[in-house]
Each structure stands twice: as C-alpha cells, then as structure tokens.
Amino acid sequence: MRHRKSYRKFGRSAEHRKAMFRNMATSLLLHEQLKTTEAKAKDLRSVVEKLITLAGNDTLHARRRAYSYLLRKDVVRKLFSEIGPRYKSRPGGYTRVIKTIERRGDGARMAVIQLVEEELKPKKKAAAKSRKKSSKAKAAGKSGSENAGKKAKAESAKDVDMDSNSEESAE
C-alpha cells in the first residue's frame, strides 16, 4: 500500500533516483525550464522548491548544503546570486508544471516544469487588456464593414433581378 508515502520510486534504486533528481534539479536551475514526464516534474518540484528556499538565506552553511546536492558550482552561484534574491519575498510556489502532449513512443504524459517569472505577470495583464480592447474595436469595425458589404451585395443582387425583370417585360 502507498499510505503516507510522499514520493514515487520510478522503478529505480534509491541511488539512481537521487542521481536522477540531482541531474534534473541542476538542469532546471541552469536553464529555468525542463521538459520531462508529468510524474517526475511533480516530484522534482518539491526538491527545487527546497533548494530555492535554502538560497533565500545566503549563509555559508546554506551554500554548502546546496553544493552537496547540486552537481555544478556555477549553478550554485546562480542559485544564490540570481534565483534566491528573485524569490526572497515570495513564500513558496517558485515553480509551475504545465502539462503538454503525450510522448509519441510510449504515450507517457509529458510536462514542462519552469521557474515562475514574477516580472512578466503585469506585462501580460496589460498586454491582454490592450489586446482585448483592440480586438473589440477590430470586431466592431469588421462587423460594421461586413454588414455594409452584405448590404451592398444584397442591393446589387436586387438591381440584377430588377434589370432581368425589366428586360423580360420589355420583350
């Protein structure tokens, strides 16, 4: 039974599983985005969230703990110089898991795990509002021009019908 088990085994030994998550965490922090299976992304989220929380407190002990888990020194430097300060005021939720299409070979559910960008949120809302306004204006303009075009076509069709009727009556 799986009762009170908080992680998955992925059919691997404990050493293999730890190495896999160390590799994936290093890659995610380096590139800030990673494509993997949905289950691995969900388990990786807890590992990376703990590392980012650790980086919020830039002490020698915290750096040593990060060095012991991550595989590259440049990633630890990036974690403590860029990523940690970026999320220092945020109380958690540093990553997001976006589900994508199934893998072609075996049908595994795939996902993209990425670090949340705080700076992009206001820009997206402003852009979305301006898009909505412009699309409404375009829609109003299109509907007006479409209606005018339809009326013109209908009138020209009536004229053609009248011309053909007048020719028949003249004969």
Rosetta silent file (secondary structure, phi, psi, omega in degrees, C-alpha in Angstrom):
SEQUENCE: MRHRKSYRKFGRSAEHRKAMFRNMATSLLLHEQLKTTEAKAKDLRSVVEKLITLAGNDTLHARRRAYSYLLRKDVVRKLFSEIGPRYKSRPGGYTRVIKTIERRGDGARMAVIQLVEEELKPKKKAAAKSRKKSSKAKAAGKSGSENAGKKAKAESAKDVDMDSNSEESAE
SCORE:     score description
SCORE:     0.000 S_00000001
   1 L     0.000  153.118 -176.325    0.000    0.000    0.000 S_00000001
   2 L   -98.257   14.857 -173.548    1.062    3.556   -0.684 S_00000001
   3 L   -60.442  129.814  177.031   -0.291    5.037    2.526 S_00000001
   4 L    60.599   23.689  173.746    1.703    8.055    3.792 S_00000001
   5 L   -96.246  123.194 -172.844    4.365    7.675    1.116 S_00000001
   6 L   -98.152    2.125 -179.337    5.215   11.127   -0.184 S_00000001
   7 L  -140.999  164.583  178.639    7.357   10.165   -3.181 S_00000001
   8 L  -101.446  155.710 -179.125    7.407    7.791   -6.121 S_00000001
   9 L   -93.502  -24.281  179.137   10.056    5.137   -6.764 S_00000001
  10 L    57.864   22.143  178.113   10.030    5.320  -10.589 S_00000001
  11 L    64.867   28.776 -177.614   11.261    1.718  -10.782 S_00000001
  12 L  -127.297  160.400  174.940   14.767    2.765   -9.760 S_00000001
  13 L   -73.397  166.851 -178.316   17.033    2.140   -6.804 S_00000001
  14 H   -61.054  -40.332 -179.607   17.415    4.873   -4.195 S_00000001
  15 H   -66.452  -42.694  179.729   20.852    5.856   -5.513 S_00000001
  16 H   -64.795  -42.882  179.674   19.630    6.020   -9.103 S_00000001
  17 H   -62.051  -43.997  179.669   16.575    8.057   -8.087 S_00000001
  18 H   -64.314  -42.370  178.624   18.721   10.527   -6.111 S_00000001
  19 H   -63.479  -40.163  179.457   21.155   10.910   -9.025 S_00000001
  20 H   -61.881  -46.190 -179.127   18.263   11.467  -11.434 S_00000001
  21 H   -70.610  -31.847  175.073   16.771   14.236   -9.288 S_00000001
  22 H   -64.244  -44.796  177.257   20.182   15.844   -8.733 S_00000001
  23 H   -61.886  -46.108 -177.545   20.687   15.966  -12.507 S_00000001
  24 H   -67.283  -39.714  178.580   17.192   17.283  -13.143 S_00000001
  25 H   -64.962  -41.441  178.053   17.414   19.928  -10.398 S_00000001
  26 H   -61.879  -44.997  179.892   20.765   21.123  -11.737 S_00000001
  27 H   -65.424  -41.321 -179.604   19.362   21.370  -15.271 S_00000001
  28 H   -64.267  -43.956 -179.670   16.201   23.149  -14.148 S_00000001
  29 H   -69.926  -29.624  179.098   18.104   25.761  -12.163 S_00000001
  30 H   -73.371  -48.636 -174.540   20.567   26.259  -15.015 S_00000001
  31 H   -98.552  -11.007 -179.642   18.031   26.613  -17.840 S_00000001
  32 L    63.470   14.797  176.698   14.990   27.640  -15.706 S_00000001
  33 E  -163.247  144.185 -177.403   12.839   25.192  -17.709 S_00000001
  34 E  -151.043  136.415  176.984   12.835   21.430  -18.212 S_00000001
  35 E  -103.345  124.589 -178.302   10.722   19.002  -20.249 S_00000001
  36 E  -154.766 -173.247  177.081   10.107   15.648  -18.557 S_00000001
  37 E   -74.406  158.282 -176.734    7.282   13.302  -17.613 S_00000001
  38 H   -62.088  -42.025 -178.847    4.463   14.677  -15.516 S_00000001
  39 H   -65.566  -43.308  178.550    5.205   12.438  -12.507 S_00000001
  40 H   -65.456  -37.958  179.103    8.910   13.340  -12.472 S_00000001
  41 H   -63.734  -40.824 -179.886    8.065   17.035  -12.798 S_00000001
  42 H   -66.789  -38.228  177.945    5.723   16.869   -9.820 S_00000001
  43 H   -74.765  -34.616  178.567    8.334   15.156   -7.645 S_00000001
  44 H   -65.738  -29.993 -179.294   11.114   17.452   -8.865 S_00000001
  45 H   -55.782  -44.056 -178.342    9.044   20.452   -7.827 S_00000001
  46 H   -67.060  -36.438  179.485    9.480   19.682   -4.114 S_00000001
  47 H   -64.788  -48.040 -176.417   13.250   19.232   -4.494 S_00000001
  48 H   -69.909  -37.277  178.643   13.731   22.529   -6.340 S_00000001
  49 H   -62.007  -39.223  177.848   11.409   24.476   -4.036 S_00000001
  50 H   -65.619  -39.744  178.924   13.503   23.394   -1.048 S_00000001
  51 H   -65.910  -40.764  179.909   16.711   24.467   -2.804 S_00000001
  52 H   -68.505  -38.804  175.333   15.300   27.889   -3.696 S_00000001
  53 H   -62.629  -39.801  176.816   14.069   28.396   -0.132 S_00000001
  54 H   -61.355  -37.989 -178.389   17.560   27.452    1.050 S_00000001
  55 H   -72.919  -16.052  176.937   19.035   30.070   -1.302 S_00000001
  56 L   -66.075  -25.122  178.328   16.901   32.802    0.261 S_00000001
  57 L  -109.423   95.553 -173.773   19.218   32.675    3.282 S_00000001
  58 L   -81.709   82.549  175.859   22.704   33.261    1.833 S_00000001
  59 L  -119.489  166.721  179.632   24.912   31.751    4.531 S_00000001
  60 H   -62.189  -41.412  179.897   27.966   29.543    4.311 S_00000001
  61 H   -63.182  -41.955  179.344   26.025   26.580    5.683 S_00000001
  62 H   -64.153  -41.241  178.106   23.248   27.046    3.096 S_00000001
  63 H   -63.456  -40.787 -179.879   25.807   27.224    0.281 S_00000001
  64 H   -65.534  -37.688  176.969   27.500   24.047    1.490 S_00000001
  65 H   -65.213  -39.651  178.164   24.175   22.220    1.570 S_00000001
  66 H   -67.139  -41.476  177.269   23.459   23.371   -1.987 S_00000001
  67 H   -61.377  -33.864 -178.315   26.955   22.308   -3.127 S_00000001
  68 H   -71.643  -22.158 -178.210   26.349   18.872   -1.622 S_00000001
  69 H  -100.360  -46.815 -176.796   23.191   18.378   -3.701 S_00000001
  70 L   -79.401  154.581 -171.692   23.769   20.211   -6.988 S_00000001
  71 L   -92.764  -19.083 -175.997   26.354   18.944   -9.446 S_00000001
  72 L  -124.235  137.462 -179.039   27.817   22.187  -10.797 S_00000001
  73 H   -68.653  -35.864 -179.926   29.365   25.094   -8.929 S_00000001
  74 H   -65.385  -30.144  177.185   28.169   27.655  -11.465 S_00000001
  75 H   -70.678  -37.430  177.294   24.572   26.553  -10.844 S_00000001
  76 H   -65.366  -41.487  177.495   25.034   27.059   -7.090 S_00000001
  77 H   -61.515  -43.781  178.189   26.405   30.546   -7.770 S_00000001
  78 H   -63.503  -40.749  179.794   23.409   31.307   -9.993 S_00000001
  79 H   -59.067  -44.536 -175.976   21.051   29.919   -7.357 S_00000001
  80 H   -85.709  -24.244 -178.185   22.413   32.206   -4.638 S_00000001
  81 H   -93.755  -34.124 -176.630   23.108   35.306   -6.750 S_00000001
  82 H  -111.002  -55.753 -170.515   20.073   35.418   -9.083 S_00000001
  83 H   -72.028  -45.365 -179.701   17.350   32.928   -8.217 S_00000001
  84 H   -58.557  -52.113  178.339   17.407   33.200   -4.409 S_00000001
  85 H   -63.588  -30.512  179.953   17.101   37.016   -4.294 S_00000001
  86 H   -62.405  -37.115 -175.776   14.417   36.948   -7.007 S_00000001
  87 L  -108.706   16.186 -175.082   12.109   34.840   -4.817 S_00000001
  88 L   -60.810  -39.741 -177.904   13.197   36.054   -1.369 S_00000001
  89 L   -85.477   -7.847 -178.653    9.904   37.828   -0.641 S_00000001
  90 L   -87.520  131.508 -175.546    7.787   35.032   -2.125 S_00000001
  91 L   -84.053   17.995  179.985    6.549   32.471    0.442 S_00000001
  92 L   135.926 -178.660  179.502    6.752   29.467   -1.902 S_00000001
  93 L    70.378   50.398 -176.513    5.407   28.343   -5.242 S_00000001
  94 L   -84.722  -13.648 -176.399    8.558   29.077   -7.226 S_00000001
  95 E  -125.346  160.786  172.925    7.811   26.578   -9.984 S_00000001
  96 E  -134.133  146.276  177.869    4.936   25.668  -12.253 S_00000001
  97 E  -113.783  118.365 -179.492    4.168   22.397  -14.009 S_00000001
  98 E  -109.681  120.645 -179.248    2.488   22.759  -17.391 S_00000001
  99 E   -75.612  137.043  179.122    1.058   19.588  -18.895 S_00000001
 100 E  -121.173 -163.865 -176.571    1.854   19.031  -22.562 S_00000001
 101 E   -74.029  164.167  179.143    1.079   16.340  -25.127 S_00000001
 102 E   -73.415  148.781  178.879    1.762   12.650  -24.626 S_00000001
 103 L   -68.061  138.987 -173.174    5.105   11.256  -25.731 S_00000001
 104 L   -66.736  -40.054 -173.462    4.864    9.624  -29.130 S_00000001
 105 L   -68.730  -48.625 -174.196    6.827    6.460  -28.389 S_00000001
 106 L  -123.025    0.801  177.213    5.169    5.181  -25.234 S_00000001
 107 L    75.695   16.551  179.453    2.267    7.550  -24.580 S_00000001
 108 L   -69.365  140.985  178.163    3.746    8.887  -21.332 S_00000001
 109 E   -72.584  124.142 -177.235    2.183   12.125  -20.115 S_00000001
 110 E  -103.052  158.754  179.060    4.749   14.886  -20.572 S_00000001
 111 E  -152.094  159.022  173.697    5.061   18.210  -18.784 S_00000001
 112 E  -113.111  125.292  174.761    7.242   21.290  -18.689 S_00000001
 113 E  -106.288  131.845 -177.729    8.428   22.443  -15.282 S_00000001
 114 E  -143.949  157.608  176.269    9.655   26.020  -15.141 S_00000001
 115 E   -76.537  141.084 -178.902   10.524   28.710  -12.662 S_00000001
 116 L   -74.281  133.210  177.684    7.800   31.304  -12.193 S_00000001
 117 L   -99.521  114.867 -178.886    8.685   34.718  -13.611 S_00000001
 118 L   -76.335  -32.861 -175.458    7.339   37.474  -11.400 S_00000001
 119 L   -68.173  -27.700 -173.914    8.283   40.348  -13.720 S_00000001
 120 H   -78.511  -21.177 -174.288    6.200   39.028  -16.612 S_00000001
 121 H   -60.364  -50.489 -179.777    2.836   38.952  -14.829 S_00000001
 122 H   -63.810  -36.025 -179.836    1.989   42.703  -15.002 S_00000001
 123 H   -64.400  -39.772 -179.330    3.133   42.929  -18.616 S_00000001
 124 H   -65.205  -41.728 -179.179    0.902   40.031  -19.629 S_00000001
 125 H   -65.293  -43.766  179.547   -2.146   41.584  -17.979 S_00000001
 126 H   -64.468  -42.279  179.419   -1.520   44.959  -19.609 S_00000001
 127 H   -65.823  -39.411  179.755   -0.926   43.334  -22.974 S_00000001
 128 H   -64.957  -40.471  178.986   -4.043   41.203  -22.586 S_00000001
 129 H   -64.447  -44.494 -179.734   -6.141   44.274  -21.767 S_00000001
 130 H   -66.474  -36.251  177.406   -4.831   46.187  -24.760 S_00000001
 131 H   -63.891  -42.557 -179.478   -5.389   43.153  -26.972 S_00000001
 132 H   -62.318  -44.133 -179.631   -8.951   42.836  -25.737 S_00000001
 133 H   -63.423  -45.933 -177.911   -9.638   46.498  -26.441 S_00000001
 134 H   -67.921  -36.897  179.568   -8.073   46.367  -29.867 S_00000001
 135 H   -68.979  -35.144  176.666   -9.805   43.106  -30.754 S_00000001
 136 H   -66.468  -41.663  179.009  -13.157   44.554  -29.689 S_00000001
 137 H   -64.456  -42.216  178.275  -12.522   47.630  -31.788 S_00000001
 138 H   -63.729  -41.589 -179.166  -11.481   45.471  -34.721 S_00000001
 139 H   -63.633  -41.422  178.570  -14.533   43.266  -34.255 S_00000001
 140 H   -64.816  -41.925  178.220  -16.799   46.301  -34.209 S_00000001
 141 H   -65.311  -42.580 -179.855  -15.090   47.644  -37.311 S_00000001
 142 H   -65.798  -44.023 -177.217  -15.258   44.288  -39.046 S_00000001
 143 H   -65.562  -37.053  177.042  -18.892   43.725  -38.181 S_00000001
 144 H   -65.798  -45.295 -179.443  -19.774   47.179  -39.461 S_00000001
 145 H   -70.435  -35.291  177.821  -17.848   46.692  -42.683 S_00000001
 146 H   -65.156  -43.150  179.133  -19.153   43.147  -43.068 S_00000001
 147 H   -63.897  -40.812  178.894  -22.733   44.354  -42.654 S_00000001
 148 H   -64.027  -41.146  178.613  -22.104   47.148  -45.155 S_00000001
 149 H   -64.152  -40.980  179.259  -20.611   44.655  -47.596 S_00000001
 150 H   -65.328  -39.930  178.987  -23.557   42.310  -47.175 S_00000001
 151 H   -64.314  -42.072  179.925  -25.999   45.183  -47.750 S_00000001
 152 H   -63.561  -41.988  178.272  -24.136   46.242  -50.871 S_00000001
 153 H   -63.207  -41.215 -179.527  -24.190   42.678  -52.212 S_00000001
 154 H   -65.108  -41.777  179.617  -27.898   42.388  -51.470 S_00000001
 155 H   -65.260  -41.648  179.635  -28.646   45.692  -53.222 S_00000001
 156 H   -65.985  -35.036  177.432  -26.597   44.711  -56.267 S_00000001
 157 H   -66.061  -39.125  177.582  -28.438   41.381  -56.392 S_00000001
 158 H   -64.632  -40.936  178.905  -31.766   43.240  -56.284 S_00000001
 159 H   -61.295  -42.491  179.147  -30.601   45.509  -59.096 S_00000001
 160 H   -62.956  -42.773  178.877  -29.662   42.485  -61.205 S_00000001
 161 H   -63.190  -41.473 -179.857  -33.070   40.919  -60.520 S_00000001
 162 H   -66.192  -40.451  179.273  -34.828   44.160  -61.431 S_00000001
 163 H   -62.900  -43.221 -179.546  -32.813   44.512  -64.627 S_00000001
 164 H   -67.607  -35.205  177.785  -33.641   40.967  -65.685 S_00000001
 165 H   -68.011  -40.360 -178.864  -37.320   41.550  -64.851 S_00000001
 166 H   -68.313  -33.912  177.559  -37.401   44.798  -66.835 S_00000001
 167 H   -66.405  -40.113 -179.669  -35.799   43.082  -69.859 S_00000001
 168 H   -66.558  -39.446 -178.751  -38.427   40.344  -69.755 S_00000001
 169 H   -72.471  -29.531  179.782  -41.263   42.861  -69.553 S_00000001
 170 H   -70.615  -30.375 -179.379  -39.820   44.936  -72.427 S_00000001
 171 L   -76.075    0.000    0.000  -39.881   41.960  -74.766 S_00000001
